[in-house]
Amino acid sequence: MTTVISLASRRAAPTPTPSPDSLDQIQLHAQAHNALATALHCLQRSDCTPANLKTATARAVRAATLLKRASAAADQVEG
C-alpha cells in the first residue's frame, strides 16, 4: 500500500501584496532602465547618424526625468 503525504495548500502562507507606492517606484525604475537601454543601443550602432544621436539624447533625458520622479516617489514613501 502506498503512503500518501498531504501537503499544505497554497493558501497556507499568503503572499504579501506590495503597496501601490512601491509598484509605482518599480514601474518608474523599469521605464528609466528601458529608456537608458534604448539610448545606449542607439549610441552603439555602427552607423551612428545624427538622427540616432538625437534619439539617444531624447531617451537619456526621458530616463533622467523618470529617475527624478522615482526619487520623489521614494521620498514620499520614506517621509
mmCIF file as gemmi writes it, N, C-alpha and C atoms, coordinates in Angstrom:
data_model
loop_
_atom_site.group_PDB
_atom_site.id
_atom_site.type_symbol
_atom_site.label_atom_id
_atom_site.label_alt_id
_atom_site.label_comp_id
_atom_site.label_asym_id
_atom_site.label_entity_id
_atom_site.label_seq_id
_atom_site.pdbx_PDB_ins_code
_atom_site.Cartn_x
_atom_site.Cartn_y
_atom_site.Cartn_z
_atom_site.occupancy
_atom_site.B_iso_or_equiv
_atom_site.pdbx_formal_charge
_atom_site.auth_seq_id
_atom_site.auth_asym_id
_atom_site.pdbx_PDB_model_num
ATOM 1 N N . MET Axp A 1 ? 0.838 -1.169 0 1 0 ? 1 A 1
ATOM 2 C CA . MET Axp A 1 ? 0 0 0 1 0 ? 1 A 1
ATOM 3 C C . MET Axp A 1 ? 0.894 1.247 0 1 0 ? 1 A 1
ATOM 4 N N . THR Axp A 2 ? 0.503 2.268 -0.746 1 0 ? 2 A 1
ATOM 5 C CA . THR Axp A 2 ? 1.27 3.496 -0.889 1 0 ? 2 A 1
ATOM 6 C C . THR Axp A 2 ? 0.902 4.479 0.212 1 0 ? 2 A 1
ATOM 7 N N . THR Axp A 3 ? 1.914 5.088 0.8 1 0 ? 3 A 1
ATOM 8 C CA . THR Axp A 3 ? 1.673 6.101 1.822 1 0 ? 3 A 1
ATOM 9 C C . THR Axp A 3 ? 1.495 7.456 1.137 1 0 ? 3 A 1
ATOM 10 N N . VAL Axp A 4 ? 0.441 8.152 1.476 1 0 ? 4 A 1
ATOM 11 C CA . VAL Axp A 4 ? 0.149 9.457 0.889 1 0 ? 4 A 1
ATOM 12 C C . VAL Axp A 4 ? 0.425 10.524 1.931 1 0 ? 4 A 1
ATOM 13 N N . ILE Axp A 5 ? 1.226 11.475 1.563 1 0 ? 5 A 1
ATOM 14 C CA . ILE Axp A 5 ? 1.531 12.59 2.454 1 0 ? 5 A 1
ATOM 15 C C . ILE Axp A 5 ? 0.819 13.816 1.911 1 0 ? 5 A 1
ATOM 16 N N . SER Axp A 6 ? -0.062 14.388 2.688 1 0 ? 6 A 1
ATOM 17 C CA . SER Axp A 6 ? -0.785 15.57 2.219 1 0 ? 6 A 1
ATOM 18 C C . SER Axp A 6 ? 0.072 16.81 2.455 1 0 ? 6 A 1
ATOM 19 N N . LEU Axp A 7 ? 0.074 17.664 1.483 1 0 ? 7 A 1
ATOM 20 C CA . LEU Axp A 7 ? 0.853 18.903 1.558 1 0 ? 7 A 1
ATOM 21 C C . LEU Axp A 7 ? -0.07 20.06 1.909 1 0 ? 7 A 1
ATOM 22 N N . ALA Axp A 8 ? 0.474 21.051 2.521 1 0 ? 8 A 1
ATOM 23 C CA . ALA Axp A 8 ? -0.314 22.237 2.838 1 0 ? 8 A 1
ATOM 24 C C . ALA Axp A 8 ? -0.744 22.923 1.555 1 0 ? 8 A 1
ATOM 25 N N . SER Axp A 9 ? -1.907 23.506 1.601 1 0 ? 9 A 1
ATOM 26 C CA . SER Axp A 9 ? -2.392 24.194 0.411 1 0 ? 9 A 1
ATOM 27 C C . SER Axp A 9 ? -1.59 25.456 0.169 1 0 ? 9 A 1
ATOM 28 N N . ARG Axp A 10 ? -1.733 26.008 -0.996 1 0 ? 10 A 1
ATOM 29 C CA . ARG Axp A 10 ? -1.024 27.248 -1.327 1 0 ? 10 A 1
ATOM 30 C C . ARG Axp A 10 ? -1.551 28.425 -0.527 1 0 ? 10 A 1
ATOM 31 N N . ARG Axp A 11 ? -2.695 28.287 0.027 1 0 ? 11 A 1
ATOM 32 C CA . ARG Axp A 11 ? -3.291 29.362 0.806 1 0 ? 11 A 1
ATOM 33 C C . ARG Axp A 11 ? -2.767 29.39 2.242 1 0 ? 11 A 1
ATOM 34 N N . ALA Axp A 12 ? -1.941 28.438 2.577 1 0 ? 12 A 1
ATOM 35 C CA . ALA Axp A 12 ? -1.439 28.372 3.947 1 0 ? 12 A 1
ATOM 36 C C . ALA Axp A 12 ? -0.596 29.595 4.297 1 0 ? 12 A 1
ATOM 37 N N . ALA Axp A 13 ? 0.2 30.068 3.374 1 0 ? 13 A 1
ATOM 38 C CA . ALA Axp A 13 ? 1.047 31.228 3.626 1 0 ? 13 A 1
ATOM 39 C C . ALA Axp A 13 ? 0.763 32.274 2.551 1 0 ? 13 A 1
ATOM 40 N N . PRO Axp A 14 ? -0.104 33.224 2.846 1 0 ? 14 A 1
ATOM 41 C CA . PRO Axp A 14 ? -0.435 34.221 1.829 1 0 ? 14 A 1
ATOM 42 C C . PRO Axp A 14 ? 0.773 35.104 1.494 1 0 ? 14 A 1
ATOM 43 N N . THR Axp A 15 ? 0.88 35.443 0.246 1 0 ? 15 A 1
ATOM 44 C CA . THR Axp A 15 ? 1.971 36.318 -0.164 1 0 ? 15 A 1
ATOM 45 C C . THR Axp A 15 ? 1.545 37.764 0.063 1 0 ? 15 A 1
ATOM 46 N N . PRO Axp A 16 ? 2.429 38.556 0.616 1 0 ? 16 A 1
ATOM 47 C CA . PRO Axp A 16 ? 2.069 39.954 0.861 1 0 ? 16 A 1
ATOM 48 C C . PRO Axp A 16 ? 1.947 40.709 -0.459 1 0 ? 16 A 1
ATOM 49 N N . THR Axp A 17 ? 0.947 41.555 -0.539 1 0 ? 17 A 1
ATOM 50 C CA . THR Axp A 17 ? 0.771 42.358 -1.748 1 0 ? 17 A 1
ATOM 51 C C . THR Axp A 17 ? 1.528 43.662 -1.574 1 0 ? 17 A 1
ATOM 52 N N . PRO Axp A 18 ? 2.309 44.044 -2.581 1 0 ? 18 A 1
ATOM 53 C CA . PRO Axp A 18 ? 3.062 45.298 -2.459 1 0 ? 18 A 1
ATOM 54 C C . PRO Axp A 18 ? 2.122 46.499 -2.473 1 0 ? 18 A 1
ATOM 55 N N . SER Axp A 19 ? 2.534 47.55 -1.825 1 0 ? 19 A 1
ATOM 56 C CA . SER Axp A 19 ? 1.717 48.761 -1.778 1 0 ? 19 A 1
ATOM 57 C C . SER Axp A 19 ? 1.728 49.443 -3.148 1 0 ? 19 A 1
ATOM 58 N N . PRO Axp A 20 ? 0.69 50.222 -3.442 1 0 ? 20 A 1
ATOM 59 C CA . PRO Axp A 20 ? 0.665 50.923 -4.734 1 0 ? 20 A 1
ATOM 60 C C . PRO Axp A 20 ? 1.857 51.849 -4.932 1 0 ? 20 A 1
ATOM 61 N N . ASP Axp A 21 ? 2.366 52.431 -3.835 1 0 ? 21 A 1
ATOM 62 C CA . ASP Axp A 21 ? 3.522 53.323 -3.953 1 0 ? 21 A 1
ATOM 63 C C . ASP Axp A 21 ? 4.755 52.563 -4.42 1 0 ? 21 A 1
ATOM 64 N N . SER Axp A 22 ? 4.962 51.364 -3.88 1 0 ? 22 A 1
ATOM 65 C CA . SER Axp A 22 ? 6.137 50.596 -4.295 1 0 ? 22 A 1
ATOM 66 C C . SER Axp A 22 ? 5.98 50.106 -5.729 1 0 ? 22 A 1
ATOM 67 N N . LEU Axp A 23 ? 4.744 49.83 -6.15 1 0 ? 23 A 1
ATOM 68 C CA . LEU Axp A 23 ? 4.523 49.441 -7.543 1 0 ? 23 A 1
ATOM 69 C C . LEU Axp A 23 ? 4.852 50.596 -8.481 1 0 ? 23 A 1
ATOM 70 N N . ASP Axp A 24 ? 4.504 51.814 -8.077 1 0 ? 24 A 1
ATOM 71 C CA . ASP Axp A 24 ? 4.845 52.984 -8.885 1 0 ? 24 A 1
ATOM 72 C C . ASP Axp A 24 ? 6.355 53.139 -8.999 1 0 ? 24 A 1
ATOM 73 N N . GLN Axp A 25 ? 7.054 52.933 -7.901 1 0 ? 25 A 1
ATOM 74 C CA . GLN Axp A 25 ? 8.514 53.036 -7.922 1 0 ? 25 A 1
ATOM 75 C C . GLN Axp A 25 ? 9.12 51.978 -8.836 1 0 ? 25 A 1
ATOM 76 N N . ILE Axp A 26 ? 8.61 50.774 -8.759 1 0 ? 26 A 1
ATOM 77 C CA . ILE Axp A 26 ? 9.12 49.698 -9.609 1 0 ? 26 A 1
ATOM 78 C C . ILE Axp A 26 ? 8.875 50.018 -11.067 1 0 ? 26 A 1
ATOM 79 N N . GLN Axp A 27 ? 7.693 50.521 -11.374 1 0 ? 27 A 1
ATOM 80 C CA . GLN Axp A 27 ? 7.356 50.859 -12.758 1 0 ? 27 A 1
ATOM 81 C C . GLN Axp A 27 ? 8.227 51.996 -13.276 1 0 ? 27 A 1
ATOM 82 N N . LEU Axp A 28 ? 8.439 53.017 -12.462 1 0 ? 28 A 1
ATOM 83 C CA . LEU Axp A 28 ? 9.295 54.128 -12.875 1 0 ? 28 A 1
ATOM 84 C C . LEU Axp A 28 ? 10.728 53.66 -13.088 1 0 ? 28 A 1
ATOM 85 N N . HIS Axp A 29 ? 11.205 52.791 -12.211 1 0 ? 29 A 1
ATOM 86 C CA . HIS Axp A 29 ? 12.562 52.253 -12.347 1 0 ? 29 A 1
ATOM 87 C C . HIS Axp A 29 ? 12.684 51.462 -13.651 1 0 ? 29 A 1
ATOM 88 N N . ALA Axp A 30 ? 11.695 50.644 -13.949 1 0 ? 30 A 1
ATOM 89 C CA . ALA Axp A 30 ? 11.736 49.839 -15.172 1 0 ? 30 A 1
ATOM 90 C C . ALA Axp A 30 ? 11.697 50.729 -16.418 1 0 ? 30 A 1
ATOM 91 N N . GLN Axp A 31 ? 10.882 51.766 -16.39 1 0 ? 31 A 1
ATOM 92 C CA . GLN Axp A 31 ? 10.811 52.672 -17.536 1 0 ? 31 A 1
ATOM 93 C C . GLN Axp A 31 ? 12.128 53.422 -17.725 1 0 ? 31 A 1
ATOM 94 N N . ALA Axp A 32 ? 12.75 53.85 -16.63 1 0 ? 32 A 1
ATOM 95 C CA . ALA Axp A 32 ? 14.036 54.535 -16.731 1 0 ? 32 A 1
ATOM 96 C C . ALA Axp A 32 ? 15.107 53.591 -17.278 1 0 ? 32 A 1
ATOM 97 N N . HIS Axp A 33 ? 15.086 52.361 -16.83 1 0 ? 33 A 1
ATOM 98 C CA . HIS Axp A 33 ? 16.033 51.36 -17.32 1 0 ? 33 A 1
ATOM 99 C C . HIS Axp A 33 ? 15.853 51.143 -18.819 1 0 ? 33 A 1
ATOM 100 N N . ASN Axp A 34 ? 14.632 51.022 -19.264 1 0 ? 34 A 1
ATOM 101 C CA . ASN Axp A 34 ? 14.365 50.829 -20.691 1 0 ? 34 A 1
ATOM 102 C C . ASN Axp A 34 ? 14.808 52.03 -21.517 1 0 ? 34 A 1
ATOM 103 N N . ALA Axp A 35 ? 14.582 53.232 -21 1 0 ? 35 A 1
ATOM 104 C CA . ALA Axp A 35 ? 14.99 54.431 -21.725 1 0 ? 35 A 1
ATOM 105 C C . ALA Axp A 35 ? 16.508 54.498 -21.85 1 0 ? 35 A 1
ATOM 106 N N . LEU Axp A 36 ? 17.216 54.154 -20.777 1 0 ? 36 A 1
ATOM 107 C CA . LEU Axp A 36 ? 18.682 54.154 -20.836 1 0 ? 36 A 1
ATOM 108 C C . LEU Axp A 36 ? 19.202 53.069 -21.779 1 0 ? 36 A 1
ATOM 109 N N . ALA Axp A 37 ? 18.553 51.92 -21.76 1 0 ? 37 A 1
ATOM 110 C CA . ALA Axp A 37 ? 18.967 50.837 -22.662 1 0 ? 37 A 1
ATOM 111 C C . ALA Axp A 37 ? 18.763 51.241 -24.124 1 0 ? 37 A 1
ATOM 112 N N . THR Axp A 38 ? 17.673 51.933 -24.407 1 0 ? 38 A 1
ATOM 113 C CA . THR Axp A 38 ? 17.423 52.402 -25.774 1 0 ? 38 A 1
ATOM 114 C C . THR Axp A 38 ? 18.46 53.434 -26.188 1 0 ? 38 A 1
ATOM 115 N N . ALA Axp A 39 ? 18.796 54.358 -25.28 1 0 ? 39 A 1
ATOM 116 C CA . ALA Axp A 39 ? 19.807 55.369 -25.588 1 0 ? 39 A 1
ATOM 117 C C . ALA Axp A 39 ? 21.149 54.702 -25.874 1 0 ? 39 A 1
ATOM 118 N N . LEU Axp A 40 ? 21.523 53.742 -25.06 1 0 ? 40 A 1
ATOM 119 C CA . LEU Axp A 40 ? 22.782 53.039 -25.268 1 0 ? 40 A 1
ATOM 120 C C . LEU Axp A 40 ? 22.779 52.265 -26.587 1 0 ? 40 A 1
ATOM 121 N N . HIS Axp A 41 ? 21.66 51.654 -26.905 1 0 ? 41 A 1
ATOM 122 C CA . HIS Axp A 41 ? 21.541 50.915 -28.169 1 0 ? 41 A 1
ATOM 123 C C . HIS Axp A 41 ? 21.753 51.852 -29.361 1 0 ? 41 A 1
ATOM 124 N N . CYS Axp A 42 ? 21.167 53.035 -29.286 1 0 ? 42 A 1
ATOM 125 C CA . CYS Axp A 42 ? 21.327 53.997 -30.384 1 0 ? 42 A 1
ATOM 126 C C . CYS Axp A 42 ? 22.781 54.444 -30.523 1 0 ? 42 A 1
ATOM 127 N N . LEU Axp A 43 ? 23.479 54.585 -29.404 1 0 ? 43 A 1
ATOM 128 C CA . LEU Axp A 43 ? 24.864 55.031 -29.448 1 0 ? 43 A 1
ATOM 129 C C . LEU Axp A 43 ? 25.823 53.942 -29.918 1 0 ? 43 A 1
ATOM 130 N N . GLN Axp A 44 ? 25.47 52.69 -29.711 1 0 ? 44 A 1
ATOM 131 C CA . GLN Axp A 44 ? 26.366 51.591 -30.059 1 0 ? 44 A 1
ATOM 132 C C . GLN Axp A 44 ? 26.236 51.147 -31.508 1 0 ? 44 A 1
ATOM 133 N N . ARG Axp A 45 ? 25.327 51.727 -32.237 1 0 ? 45 A 1
ATOM 134 C CA . ARG Axp A 45 ? 25.166 51.339 -33.636 1 0 ? 45 A 1
ATOM 135 C C . ARG Axp A 45 ? 26.403 51.741 -34.431 1 0 ? 45 A 1
ATOM 136 N N . SER Axp A 46 ? 26.773 50.909 -35.379 1 0 ? 46 A 1
ATOM 137 C CA . SER Axp A 46 ? 27.965 51.203 -36.181 1 0 ? 46 A 1
ATOM 138 C C . SER Axp A 46 ? 27.733 52.408 -37.102 1 0 ? 46 A 1
ATOM 139 N N . ASP Axp A 47 ? 26.494 52.617 -37.514 1 0 ? 47 A 1
ATOM 140 C CA . ASP Axp A 47 ? 26.164 53.758 -38.376 1 0 ? 47 A 1
ATOM 141 C C . ASP Axp A 47 ? 25.462 54.843 -37.552 1 0 ? 47 A 1
ATOM 142 N N . CYS Axp A 48 ? 26.148 55.333 -36.534 1 0 ? 48 A 1
ATOM 143 C CA . CYS Axp A 48 ? 25.55 56.306 -35.617 1 0 ? 48 A 1
ATOM 144 C C . CYS Axp A 48 ? 25.344 57.639 -36.349 1 0 ? 48 A 1
ATOM 145 N N . THR Axp A 49 ? 24.145 57.833 -36.818 1 0 ? 49 A 1
ATOM 146 C CA . THR Axp A 49 ? 23.784 59.029 -37.58 1 0 ? 49 A 1
ATOM 147 C C . THR Axp A 49 ? 23.351 60.136 -36.616 1 0 ? 49 A 1
ATOM 148 N N . PRO Axp A 50 ? 23.235 61.35 -37.116 1 0 ? 50 A 1
ATOM 149 C CA . PRO Axp A 50 ? 22.707 62.436 -36.268 1 0 ? 50 A 1
ATOM 150 C C . PRO Axp A 50 ? 21.303 62.129 -35.733 1 0 ? 50 A 1
ATOM 151 N N . ALA Axp A 51 ? 20.509 61.403 -36.503 1 0 ? 51 A 1
ATOM 152 C CA . ALA Axp A 51 ? 19.178 61.03 -36.025 1 0 ? 51 A 1
ATOM 153 C C . ALA Axp A 51 ? 19.28 60.073 -34.836 1 0 ? 51 A 1
ATOM 154 N N . ASN Axp A 52 ? 20.244 59.156 -34.896 1 0 ? 52 A 1
ATOM 155 C CA . ASN Axp A 52 ? 20.446 58.238 -33.772 1 0 ? 52 A 1
ATOM 156 C C . ASN Axp A 52 ? 20.925 58.995 -32.528 1 0 ? 52 A 1
ATOM 157 N N . LEU Axp A 53 ? 21.795 59.979 -32.72 1 0 ? 53 A 1
ATOM 158 C CA . LEU Axp A 53 ? 22.25 60.79 -31.59 1 0 ? 53 A 1
ATOM 159 C C . LEU Axp A 53 ? 21.1 61.578 -30.974 1 0 ? 53 A 1
ATOM 160 N N . LYS Axp A 54 ? 20.217 62.085 -31.828 1 0 ? 54 A 1
ATOM 161 C CA . LYS Axp A 54 ? 19.057 62.826 -31.343 1 0 ? 54 A 1
ATOM 162 C C . LYS Axp A 54 ? 18.128 61.9 -30.544 1 0 ? 54 A 1
ATOM 163 N N . THR Axp A 55 ? 17.925 60.69 -31.05 1 0 ? 55 A 1
ATOM 164 C CA . THR Axp A 55 ? 17.088 59.718 -30.352 1 0 ? 55 A 1
ATOM 165 C C . THR Axp A 55 ? 17.717 59.322 -29.026 1 0 ? 55 A 1
ATOM 166 N N . ALA Axp A 56 ? 19.034 59.095 -29.019 1 0 ? 56 A 1
ATOM 167 C CA . ALA Axp A 56 ? 19.734 58.726 -27.788 1 0 ? 56 A 1
ATOM 168 C C . ALA Axp A 56 ? 19.632 59.837 -26.753 1 0 ? 56 A 1
ATOM 169 N N . THR Axp A 57 ? 19.775 61.07 -27.196 1 0 ? 57 A 1
ATOM 170 C CA . THR Axp A 57 ? 19.665 62.205 -26.277 1 0 ? 57 A 1
ATOM 171 C C . THR Axp A 57 ? 18.268 62.292 -25.687 1 0 ? 57 A 1
ATOM 172 N N . ALA Axp A 58 ? 17.26 62.12 -26.52 1 0 ? 58 A 1
ATOM 173 C CA . ALA Axp A 58 ? 15.877 62.179 -26.044 1 0 ? 58 A 1
ATOM 174 C C . ALA Axp A 58 ? 15.601 61.068 -25.032 1 0 ? 58 A 1
ATOM 175 N N . ARG Axp A 59 ? 16.1 59.873 -25.296 1 0 ? 59 A 1
ATOM 176 C CA . ARG Axp A 59 ? 15.887 58.745 -24.373 1 0 ? 59 A 1
ATOM 177 C C . ARG Axp A 59 ? 16.626 58.987 -23.052 1 0 ? 59 A 1
ATOM 178 N N . ALA Axp A 60 ? 17.818 59.561 -23.121 1 0 ? 60 A 1
ATOM 179 C CA . ALA Axp A 60 ? 18.578 59.83 -21.899 1 0 ? 60 A 1
ATOM 180 C C . ALA Axp A 60 ? 17.875 60.897 -21.047 1 0 ? 60 A 1
ATOM 181 N N . VAL Axp A 61 ? 17.326 61.91 -21.696 1 0 ? 61 A 1
ATOM 182 C CA . VAL Axp A 61 ? 16.588 62.951 -20.978 1 0 ? 61 A 1
ATOM 183 C C . VAL Axp A 61 ? 15.335 62.352 -20.34 1 0 ? 61 A 1
ATOM 184 N N . ARG Axp A 62 ? 14.649 61.483 -21.091 1 0 ? 62 A 1
ATOM 185 C CA . ARG Axp A 62 ? 13.468 60.814 -20.535 1 0 ? 62 A 1
ATOM 186 C C . ARG Axp A 62 ? 13.857 59.968 -19.318 1 0 ? 62 A 1
ATOM 187 N N . ALA Axp A 63 ? 14.967 59.257 -19.406 1 0 ? 63 A 1
ATOM 188 C CA . ALA Axp A 63 ? 15.418 58.441 -18.284 1 0 ? 63 A 1
ATOM 189 C C . ALA Axp A 63 ? 15.715 59.318 -17.064 1 0 ? 63 A 1
ATOM 190 N N . ALA Axp A 64 ? 16.339 60.457 -17.282 1 0 ? 64 A 1
ATOM 191 C CA . ALA Axp A 64 ? 16.636 61.363 -16.17 1 0 ? 64 A 1
ATOM 192 C C . ALA Axp A 64 ? 15.347 61.857 -15.512 1 0 ? 64 A 1
ATOM 193 N N . THR Axp A 65 ? 14.355 62.166 -16.313 1 0 ? 65 A 1
ATOM 194 C CA . THR Axp A 65 ? 13.068 62.607 -15.78 1 0 ? 65 A 1
ATOM 195 C C . THR Axp A 65 ? 12.406 61.497 -14.97 1 0 ? 65 A 1
ATOM 196 N N . LEU Axp A 66 ? 12.448 60.286 -15.492 1 0 ? 66 A 1
ATOM 197 C CA . LEU Axp A 66 ? 11.851 59.157 -14.779 1 0 ? 66 A 1
ATOM 198 C C . LEU Axp A 66 ? 12.58 58.868 -13.473 1 0 ? 66 A 1
ATOM 199 N N . LEU Axp A 67 ? 13.904 58.993 -13.479 1 0 ? 67 A 1
ATOM 200 C CA . LEU Axp A 67 ? 14.663 58.787 -12.25 1 0 ? 67 A 1
ATOM 201 C C . LEU Axp A 67 ? 14.343 59.865 -11.214 1 0 ? 67 A 1
ATOM 202 N N . LYS Axp A 68 ? 14.13 61.078 -11.674 1 0 ? 68 A 1
ATOM 203 C CA . LYS Axp A 68 ? 13.755 62.159 -10.761 1 0 ? 68 A 1
ATOM 204 C C . LYS Axp A 68 ? 12.384 61.878 -10.14 1 0 ? 68 A 1
ATOM 205 N N . ARG Axp A 69 ? 11.438 61.399 -10.957 1 0 ? 69 A 1
ATOM 206 C CA . ARG Axp A 69 ? 10.114 61.045 -10.444 1 0 ? 69 A 1
ATOM 207 C C . ARG Axp A 69 ? 10.187 59.876 -9.473 1 0 ? 69 A 1
ATOM 208 N N . ALA Axp A 70 ? 11.032 58.889 -9.765 1 0 ? 70 A 1
ATOM 209 C CA . ALA Axp A 70 ? 11.188 57.748 -8.872 1 0 ? 70 A 1
ATOM 210 C C . ALA Axp A 70 ? 11.787 58.186 -7.531 1 0 ? 70 A 1
ATOM 211 N N . SER Axp A 71 ? 12.729 59.107 -7.599 1 0 ? 71 A 1
ATOM 212 C CA . SER Axp A 71 ? 13.332 59.622 -6.377 1 0 ? 71 A 1
ATOM 213 C C . SER Axp A 71 ? 12.303 60.38 -5.534 1 0 ? 71 A 1
ATOM 214 N N . ALA Axp A 72 ? 11.475 61.171 -6.176 1 0 ? 72 A 1
ATOM 215 C CA . ALA Axp A 72 ? 10.429 61.9 -5.462 1 0 ? 72 A 1
ATOM 216 C C . ALA Axp A 72 ? 9.424 60.931 -4.841 1 0 ? 72 A 1
ATOM 217 N N . ALA Axp A 73 ? 9.088 59.869 -5.566 1 0 ? 73 A 1
ATOM 218 C CA . ALA Axp A 73 ? 8.157 58.874 -5.026 1 0 ? 73 A 1
ATOM 219 C C . ALA Axp A 73 ? 8.771 58.153 -3.833 1 0 ? 73 A 1
ATOM 220 N N . ALA Axp A 74 ? 10.063 57.885 -3.879 1 0 ? 74 A 1
ATOM 221 C CA . ALA Axp A 74 ? 10.747 57.225 -2.752 1 0 ? 74 A 1
ATOM 222 C C . ALA Axp A 74 ? 10.769 58.136 -1.533 1 0 ? 74 A 1
ATOM 223 N N . ASP Axp A 75 ? 10.935 59.426 -1.753 1 0 ? 75 A 1
ATOM 224 C CA . ASP Axp A 75 ? 10.933 60.368 -0.633 1 0 ? 75 A 1
ATOM 225 C C . ASP Axp A 75 ? 9.56 60.423 0.042 1 0 ? 75 A 1
ATOM 226 N N . GLN Axp A 76 ? 8.491 60.307 -0.748 1 0 ? 76 A 1
ATOM 227 C CA . GLN Axp A 76 ? 7.14 60.33 -0.189 1 0 ? 76 A 1
ATOM 228 C C . GLN Axp A 76 ? 6.877 59.09 0.653 1 0 ? 76 A 1
ATOM 229 N N . VAL Axp A 77 ? 7.402 57.954 0.223 1 0 ? 77 A 1
ATOM 230 C CA . VAL Axp A 77 ? 7.192 56.71 0.955 1 0 ? 77 A 1
ATOM 231 C C . VAL Axp A 77 ? 7.956 56.746 2.277 1 0 ? 77 A 1
ATOM 232 N N . GLU Axp A 78 ? 9.194 57.258 2.26 1 0 ? 78 A 1
ATOM 233 C CA . GLU Axp A 78 ? 10.005 57.318 3.469 1 0 ? 78 A 1
ATOM 234 C C . GLU Axp A 78 ? 9.518 58.364 4.433 1 0 ? 78 A 1
ATOM 235 N N . GLY Axp A 79 ? 9.038 59.496 3.899 1 0 ? 79 A 1
ATOM 236 C CA . GLY Axp A 79 ? 8.657 60.615 4.746 1 0 ? 79 A 1
ATOM 237 C C . GLY Axp A 79 ? 7.309 60.484 5.293 1 0 ? 79 A 1
